[in-house]
Amino acid sequence: DFYHTQHQIIYEGILKLFLDSNPIDMLTITKQLQKTGTLDKAGGAYYITELTRGVMSSANTEYHSRLIYEESLRRKLKKLGQIIIRDNDEKDVFDYSYNFED
């Protein structure tokens, strides 16, 4: 779950590099996205460069990952709350099922 579509595209490029046991850096990510034709949709090489400028080191990766996960979970819970409010008069409360993978 990504707030920005560009970040999802970049993540998919990083994941592909990782699964292929390739190094992951600005250049390899940019080349991977060029190869798949998704670099422009990801915001271009300049955008990728700007993303990396905001990260001083990878020392706090686990903490940052948790923050990102928490925000993703908040978005999903908000979406579920909106669905419940919208449908509260139309459905039995036991009929709710929600796929958190959406």
N, C-alpha and C positions, 0 to 999 in steps of 0.2 A: 504494500500500500504506500503510494507516494503522493505527496501533495502536488508536486510538479511533475508533469509528464516527462520533461527533460531528464529529471533525476532517475526515473524508471529506465529510460533508454540508456543512460550512462551506466546504471547498475547492471543492466543486462549485458552491456559490453564488458564490464569488469568481470562479471560472472563467467562469461565465455572465455576470457583470458585465463582466469583462475582454473577453470575446468580443463583447459588445454595445457596447464602448467606453464603458462607464459608469464613473464614479469608484468607487473601492473604499475604504470606510471602515466604521466600526462601524454607522453608520446605514443605509448602502446595503446592507450585507450582511444586517443584520437585516430590512430591508424585503424583500429578495430572498427570504430564507428564509420570511418570512410569506407572500409571494406564492405560493410553491410548496408551502406547508403543511408545511414541514420544520423550522420554527424550534424547536418543542418537542423533536423528535428530536435537534437539534443542541445541546440543553442550555439553550435560551432566550436571551433578550437579555442577562441577567445573566452567563451563562457566556461569551458572546462578549466582553463588557466585561472580564471577568476575564482572558481570554486576552491581550487587548491590554495589560493592565497589566504583564505580564511582559516586554514588549519596549520598551526605552528609545528605540530609533531603528531606522531601516531601513538604517543605515550598514553593518551586518555581515550583510546578507541573504544574500549569496552564501556566506559561511562557515556561517551557520546552516542554509542549504539543504543544504549538503554533509553536515553532521552528521545531519540528518534522513534524507538518502539513505543514509548509512552504516548507520544503525539499521535502516532498511527492508531493506537488503541482508543485514544480520546475521539478521534474522527469517526471511528467505527461505532463507538457507543453513542455519539451524537446522532449519527445516521439512524441507528436503531431506535433511539428516543423519538426522532422525528417520524419514523414509520409507525411507532406505537401511538403517538399522539394523533397522527393522521387517520389511523384505522381504528381508534379505540371504540367507536360506536358500532363498527361493522363486524368485528371479529370477537370470538370468544377468547379470553386471555390465554387459554391452553392451546389455542391453534397457532401460536406464534412459533415460527422457526426462522432462523436467520443464519445465512451462510457468511461467516466472518471473513471468508477468503475473497469476497467481492470488493 
